[in-house]
Amino acid sequence: MAAIDVENVSKRFRLYQDRPGSVKELATKRGRKRYEEFWALRDVSVSVDEGSMYGLIGHNGCGKSTLLRVMAGIYRPTSGTARSAGRISALLELGAGFHPDLTGRENVFLNASILGLGRKETERLFDNIVDFSGLARFIDSPVKHYSSGMFVRLGFSVAVHVEPRILLVDEVVAVGDEEFQRRCFDHLASMRADGVTIVLVTHSLNLVGTMCDTVTWMDHGVVQATGEPLEVCGLYLDAVNQKEDRVAEAVEIYVPTDEFVIERIELLDNNGREVSFGQPGHPLTMRFHWRSSRAIAEPMISVQFSLENRQHVATITQQHIPDAQLGAATGSFDYVIDELRLAPAAYKVGITTYDRGERLSHEEDITTFWVRASDHPVYGIVDLGGELR
């Protein structure tokens, strides 16, 4: 059964170039079109199953937040229909529904009433809301004195405690600190286990891959793909990489005369065929294509792997690059992994090169590669392997 059903929804906005500032301008510009039409959504259809967690991904301005507001009933579609079943709670914008001159306590009651709760219901939930937010000390202070993180704490706490059947969350949770973010995601997981439907707009592909049941990728207001998270995220990353490649081809790359550069990385399976992702428990070869403008006496390389949030995962410590001498040329070498032990996620790759221990270059985020789920589950970030004896 669908908790949210969006059918062929399009949403048009008017972007005004200028507005008349006087009666004279109003008279002289009468009849001129002072705006242009902008279609934020075009024929979008999505169906969110009851009790599922649904992710919306895509570049900034692709229509994710607009679609979320259509689901919430804040925007009325220009065409198409959007239906929902059950009480909706939405956390769409920092400080939305808060009055700056009211205290935190007063804003809890105000925000809860906007979300459909009566005073007695809010009084029953009030202590839980404040305890979760961690703002008991500041609850009777005007929220205009709150930091952005405090805004998020209180807003999120109200949104998740009004006992919704549908929760819509834009990526405002990312403003909170690490400890609060973990509590938020733990609470989202518990709500999901209780059958609450959650729709999440996010740029974190790792979060999508680990928490969402279904994901939709949008681009310029149009749905590009909907389906299993890792597959759709892989398509999205492929499109981003292709766009970056086109930009790189259009720009002349300057390589200093004393620099050794890793230009690109290929992923190969155990048969030497190029693949776009790795799989836990399976072999993977990373082929590094290098370019050098001078001879390198003792070339060495260090490779760093990190998650999208910059959390360091692993490092290939300094290793000698095959071929004792590299002349002014191009070539490649392989890093062979017999059994990949990384969990499904998107990983950024950074590379540092050395000659006789002296650093030649350091390139962060040279590429992003995706590890998809396989028949070998990994719990956590890395499977350490080993065995009991």
Secondary structure per residue as TSV (DSSP state, phi and psi in degrees):
chain	resnum	aa	ss	phi	psi
A	1	M	-	360.0	137.0
A	2	A	E	-87.9	127.8
A	3	A	E	-80.6	-32.9
A	4	I	E	-133.8	131.6
A	5	D	E	-131.1	112.6
A	6	V	E	-110.7	122.6
A	7	E	E	-123.4	116.2
A	8	N	E	48.8	46.0
A	9	V	E	-84.8	131.1
A	10	S	E	-124.7	145.1
A	11	K	E	-134.9	124.7
A	12	R	E	-113.5	138.8
A	13	F	E	-120.3	155.9
A	14	R	E	-103.4	122.1
A	15	L	E	-100.2	104.6
A	16	Y	E	-78.5	131.6
A	17	Q	S	-76.2	-45.2
A	18	D	-	-158.6	155.5
A	19	R	-	-115.1	143.1
A	20	P	-	-61.8	132.5
A	21	G	-	-98.0	-2.4
A	22	S	S	-153.3	168.1
A	23	V	H	-63.4	-36.4
A	24	K	H	-62.0	-46.5
A	25	E	H	-63.7	-36.5
A	26	L	H	-62.5	-39.3
A	27	A	H	-73.8	-42.1
A	28	T	H	-74.0	-26.5
A	29	K	T	-100.0	8.4
A	30	R	T	-60.4	134.9
A	31	G	T	92.8	-16.9
A	32	R	S	-83.5	143.7
A	33	K	-	-81.5	113.3
A	34	R	-	-96.0	9.2
A	35	Y	E	-143.9	163.5
A	36	E	E	-122.6	151.9
A	37	E	E	-88.0	136.3
A	38	F	E	-127.1	122.9
A	39	W	E	-95.8	106.2
A	40	A	E	-78.0	-30.0
A	41	L	E	-133.9	142.0
A	42	R	E	-135.6	111.2
A	43	D	E	49.9	51.1
A	44	V	E	-87.9	129.5
A	45	S	E	-131.2	120.9
A	46	V	E	-140.3	150.9
A	47	S	E	-131.0	119.9
A	48	V	E	-104.1	116.2
A	49	D	E	-67.8	146.0
A	50	E	T	-63.2	134.0
A	51	G	T	79.5	7.6
A	52	S	-	-100.9	166.2
A	53	M	E	-110.7	123.3
A	54	Y	E	-117.4	130.7
A	55	G	E	-108.1	143.4
A	56	L	E	-120.0	121.2
A	57	I	E	-125.5	165.9
A	58	G	-	145.1	171.2
A	59	H	S	-68.8	164.2
A	60	N	T	-60.3	131.5
A	61	G	T	87.2	10.8
A	62	C	S	-83.2	-10.2
A	63	G	S	112.0	3.3
A	64	K	H	-60.5	-51.7
A	65	S	H	-68.2	-34.6
A	66	T	H	-62.7	-44.4
A	67	L	H	-62.1	-39.5
A	68	L	H	-62.9	-38.4
A	69	R	H	-71.9	-30.4
A	70	V	H	-66.4	-43.0
A	71	M	H	-60.6	-37.2
A	72	A	H	-77.9	-11.4
A	73	G	T	85.2	8.4
A	74	I	S	-75.3	-41.2
A	75	Y	S	-104.3	139.3
A	76	R	-	-95.7	129.2
A	77	P	-	-61.6	144.8
A	78	T	S	-67.8	-36.0
A	79	S	E	-150.8	159.1
A	80	G	E	90.8	-179.8
A	81	T	E	-133.8	151.5
A	82	A	E	-136.6	120.7
A	83	R	E	-123.8	148.9
A	84	S	E	-140.0	158.6
A	85	A	-	-129.1	111.6
A	86	G	S	113.3	164.0
A	87	R	-	-64.6	131.3
A	88	I	E	-105.1	132.6
A	89	S	E	-118.4	133.8
A	90	A	E	-130.8	134.8
A	91	L	E	-120.7	90.9
A	92	L	-	-109.2	-20.8
A	93	E	S	-154.6	142.8
A	94	L	T	-59.7	119.4
A	95	G	T	81.2	6.3
A	96	A	T	-63.4	132.4
A	97	G	T	84.2	2.5
A	98	F	-	-102.6	142.0
A	99	H	-	-103.9	123.4
A	100	P	T	-61.5	-28.3
A	101	D	T	-86.3	-9.2
A	102	L	S	-89.6	156.8
A	103	T	B	-75.8	170.1
A	104	G	H	-59.9	-41.2
A	105	R	H	-59.4	-47.6
A	106	E	H	-66.1	-35.9
A	107	N	H	-71.6	-29.3
A	108	V	H	-60.8	-46.7
A	109	F	H	-67.6	-38.7
A	110	L	H	-64.7	-48.8
A	111	N	H	-65.6	-41.0
A	112	A	H	-63.7	-37.2
A	113	S	H	-66.9	-36.5
A	114	I	H	-62.6	-34.3
A	115	L	T	-84.8	2.9
A	116	G	T	102.7	8.6
A	117	L	-	-93.3	144.2
A	118	G	-	-82.6	171.7
A	119	R	H	-63.6	-42.1
A	120	K	H	-64.1	-39.3
A	121	E	H	-64.0	-41.3
A	122	T	H	-67.0	-39.2
A	123	E	H	-61.9	-37.5
A	124	R	H	-65.9	-35.3
A	125	L	H	-94.0	-8.0
A	126	F	H	-57.2	-49.1
A	127	D	H	-61.0	-39.9
A	128	N	H	-64.6	-39.8
A	129	I	H	-61.7	-47.4
A	130	V	H	-68.8	-41.2
A	131	D	H	-61.7	-42.3
A	132	F	H	-66.0	-38.7
A	133	S	H	-71.7	-25.3
A	134	G	T	71.4	23.4
A	135	L	-	-113.8	26.4
A	136	A	G	-56.1	-36.4
A	137	R	G	-67.8	-26.1
A	138	F	G	-112.4	7.1
A	139	I	T	-65.9	-22.4
A	140	D	T	-102.3	15.8
A	141	S	S	-99.3	147.4
A	142	P	B	-59.4	138.4
A	143	V	G	-71.4	-11.2
A	144	K	G	-66.4	-15.6
A	145	H	G	-95.5	2.0
A	146	Y	S	-79.4	149.8
A	147	S	-	-78.4	170.4
A	148	S	H	-61.9	-37.5
A	149	G	H	-64.7	-37.2
A	150	M	H	-68.5	-38.2
A	151	F	H	-55.0	-49.7
A	152	V	H	-62.6	-44.0
A	153	R	H	-55.9	-49.8
A	154	L	H	-70.4	-43.3
A	155	G	H	-63.2	-44.9
A	156	F	H	-65.7	-41.7
A	157	S	H	-60.5	-42.3
A	158	V	H	-65.1	-46.1
A	159	A	H	-60.4	-37.2
A	160	V	H	-90.9	-9.0
A	161	H	H	-106.1	3.1
A	162	V	S	-89.0	16.2
A	163	E	-	55.6	55.1
A	164	P	-	-78.1	159.8
A	165	R	S	-96.0	-20.5
A	166	I	E	-133.0	128.3
A	167	L	E	-119.0	124.2
A	168	L	E	-110.8	123.6
A	169	V	E	-129.2	117.4
A	170	D	-	-84.9	169.5
A	171	E	T	-78.9	46.1
A	172	V	T	-81.6	-19.6
A	173	V	G	-62.6	-25.6
A	174	A	G	-64.9	-13.7
A	175	V	G	-74.9	-26.6
A	176	G	S	-68.1	165.8
A	177	D	-	-75.6	172.7
A	178	E	H	-59.8	-43.3
A	179	E	H	-63.8	-41.8
A	180	F	H	-71.0	-37.8
A	181	Q	H	-59.6	-41.2
A	182	R	H	-63.9	-41.2
A	183	R	H	-64.7	-38.6
A	184	C	H	-60.3	-48.9
A	185	F	H	-68.5	-34.6
A	186	D	H	-63.2	-41.2
A	187	H	H	-68.5	-38.2
A	188	L	H	-61.2	-40.3
A	189	A	H	-64.3	-39.1
A	190	S	H	-69.6	-36.6
A	191	M	H	-64.9	-40.7
A	192	R	H	-62.3	-40.3
A	193	A	H	-65.2	-26.3
A	194	D	T	-85.6	2.8
A	195	G	T	92.9	9.5
A	196	V	-	-75.9	135.6
A	197	T	E	-84.2	129.4
A	198	I	E	-125.4	128.9
A	199	V	E	-115.7	124.6
A	200	L	E	-123.8	122.4
A	201	V	E	-94.0	123.7
A	202	T	-	-153.9	156.7
A	203	H	S	-101.8	-2.9
A	204	S	-	-86.8	101.5
A	205	L	H	-68.2	-27.3
A	206	N	H	-64.8	-42.0
A	207	L	H	-63.3	-42.6
A	208	V	H	-60.9	-44.9
A	209	G	H	-67.2	-29.8
A	210	T	H	-95.2	-24.2
A	211	M	H	-116.1	-26.3
A	212	C	-	-89.6	147.3
A	213	D	S	-87.1	-36.5
A	214	T	E	-141.2	149.8
A	215	V	E	-138.9	145.8
A	216	T	E	-118.8	130.0
A	217	W	E	-100.5	126.9
A	218	M	E	-117.0	149.6
A	219	D	E	-146.4	117.7
A	220	H	T	52.6	45.2
A	221	G	T	79.5	5.1
A	222	V	E	-121.5	136.9
A	223	V	E	-71.6	123.5
A	224	Q	E	-93.6	-36.9
A	225	A	E	-163.1	147.5
A	226	T	E	-138.1	135.3
A	227	G	E	163.2	-149.7
A	228	E	-	-63.4	132.1
A	229	P	H	-52.0	-49.8
A	230	L	H	-65.3	-35.4
A	231	E	H	-68.4	-45.8
A	232	V	H	-68.3	-40.9
A	233	C	H	-62.6	-36.3
A	234	G	H	-62.9	-41.1
A	235	L	H	-64.1	-41.1
A	236	Y	H	-63.3	-45.7
A	237	L	H	-63.9	-38.8
A	238	D	H	-59.0	-42.3
A	239	A	H	-65.9	-40.8
A	240	V	H	-63.7	-44.3
A	241	N	H	-63.1	-40.9
A	242	Q	H	-63.3	-39.1
A	243	K	H	-65.2	-42.9
A	244	E	H	-63.7	-38.1
A	245	D	H	-62.7	-41.1
A	246	R	H	-64.5	-39.1
A	247	V	H	-66.0	-42.3
A	248	A	H	-63.8	-37.4
A	249	E	H	-66.8	-28.9
A	250	A	H	-83.0	-10.7
A	251	V	S	-113.2	130.4
A	252	E	-	-71.4	125.3
A	253	I	-	-88.9	124.4
A	254	Y	-	-94.0	123.3
A	255	V	-	-115.0	116.9
A	256	P	-	-56.4	151.4
A	257	T	T	-65.8	-22.0
A	258	D	T	-106.2	24.5
A	259	E	-	-117.3	142.7
A	260	F	E	-109.0	124.3
A	261	V	E	-123.9	135.4
A	262	I	E	-89.2	114.4
A	263	E	E	-85.4	-37.2
A	264	R	E	-161.4	166.0
A	265	I	E	-128.2	131.8
A	266	E	E	-105.5	145.9
A	267	L	E	-105.5	129.9
A	268	L	E	-127.7	145.2
A	269	D	-	-84.4	-174.7
A	270	N	T	-70.8	-8.1
A	271	N	T	-100.7	5.9
A	272	G	S	80.7	9.5
A	273	R	-	-86.7	140.8
A	274	E	E	-70.7	135.1
A	275	V	E	-128.1	162.0
A	276	S	S	-100.9	-0.8
A	277	F	E	-158.0	161.4
A	278	G	E	-105.7	167.8
A	279	Q	-	-134.8	134.2
A	280	P	T	-57.3	138.1
A	281	G	T	84.4	-4.8
A	282	H	S	-110.8	154.7
A	283	P	-	-70.6	151.8
A	284	L	E	-150.4	135.7
A	285	T	E	-115.3	129.6
A	286	M	E	-103.9	115.9
A	287	R	E	-99.1	117.6
A	288	F	E	-96.4	121.4
A	289	H	E	-98.2	120.6
A	290	W	E	-113.2	162.8
A	291	R	E	-141.9	131.2
A	292	S	E	-134.6	142.5
A	293	S	S	-104.4	2.7
A	294	R	S	-154.6	167.1
A	295	A	-	-69.1	136.3
A	296	I	B	-111.2	121.1
A	297	A	S	-71.1	-53.9
A	298	E	S	-132.5	77.3
A	299	P	E	-70.2	134.1
A	300	M	E	-135.2	159.1
A	301	I	E	-141.5	146.8
A	302	S	E	-129.4	132.6
A	303	V	E	-121.1	130.9
A	304	Q	E	-112.8	136.7
A	305	F	E	-115.1	133.3
A	306	S	E	-143.8	158.2
A	307	L	-	-79.6	173.8
A	308	E	T	-61.9	-29.1
A	309	N	T	-84.8	13.9
A	310	R	-	75.5	8.1
A	311	Q	-	-68.1	121.3
A	312	H	E	-70.9	133.6
A	313	V	E	-108.9	-49.2
A	314	A	E	-162.1	160.2
A	315	T	E	-136.8	131.8
A	316	I	E	-84.7	106.9
A	317	T	E	-65.5	169.6
A	318	Q	E	-50.5	121.1
A	319	Q	E	-130.6	145.4
A	320	H	E	-70.0	135.3
A	321	I	-	-79.6	133.5
A	322	P	S	-53.7	146.2
A	323	D	S	86.5	113.1
A	324	A	S	-64.4	-36.2
A	325	Q	-	-122.4	131.4
A	326	L	B	-116.6	124.6
A	327	G	-	-88.4	-171.7
A	328	A	S	-75.9	89.2
A	329	A	S	-163.2	-163.5
A	330	T	E	-127.3	160.2
A	331	G	E	-175.9	-166.2
A	332	S	E	-152.4	159.4
A	333	F	E	-145.9	161.0
A	334	D	E	-112.3	142.9
A	335	Y	E	-112.0	112.4
A	336	V	E	-100.6	125.2
A	337	I	E	-111.6	114.3
A	338	D	S	-67.4	-35.3
A	339	E	S	-148.5	108.0
A	340	L	-	-67.7	131.0
A	341	R	-	-117.2	13.7
A	342	L	B	-85.2	146.0
A	343	A	-	-75.0	157.5
A	344	P	S	-58.2	124.9
A	345	A	E	178.7	175.9
A	346	A	E	-98.0	130.5
A	347	Y	E	-120.3	134.8
A	348	K	E	-94.6	144.3
A	349	V	E	-116.8	125.9
A	350	G	E	-115.3	147.7
A	351	I	E	-134.0	134.2
A	352	T	E	-123.1	131.9
A	353	T	E	-115.5	150.5
A	354	Y	E	-136.1	157.6
A	355	D	E	-135.1	113.8
A	356	R	T	54.9	38.9
A	357	G	T	85.5	-11.0
A	358	E	E	-91.1	129.9
A	359	R	E	-70.2	130.2
A	360	L	E	-95.0	-45.5
A	361	S	E	-154.9	157.2
A	362	H	E	-139.5	118.3
A	363	E	E	-120.8	116.0
A	364	E	E	-90.4	145.8
A	365	D	E	52.6	47.2
A	366	I	E	-65.5	-28.2
A	367	T	E	-161.4	168.4
A	368	T	E	-125.2	130.0
A	369	F	E	-124.8	150.6
A	370	W	E	-108.3	135.1
A	371	V	E	-107.8	122.1
A	372	R	-	-101.5	158.9
A	373	A	-	-63.8	150.7
A	374	S	-	-142.5	-167.2
A	375	D	S	-78.1	1.6
A	376	H	S	-114.3	91.4
A	377	P	-	-67.6	144.4
A	378	V	-	-121.9	122.4
A	379	Y	-	-102.8	116.2
A	380	G	S	106.5	-150.5
A	381	I	S	-99.8	-40.3
A	382	V	B	-132.2	137.0
A	383	D	-	-87.4	113.9
A	384	L	-	-73.5	-17.6
A	385	G	-	71.8	-152.1
A	386	G	-	82.5	175.6
A	387	E	-	-153.4	158.1
A	388	L	-	-81.9	136.7
A	389	R	-	-134.7	360.0
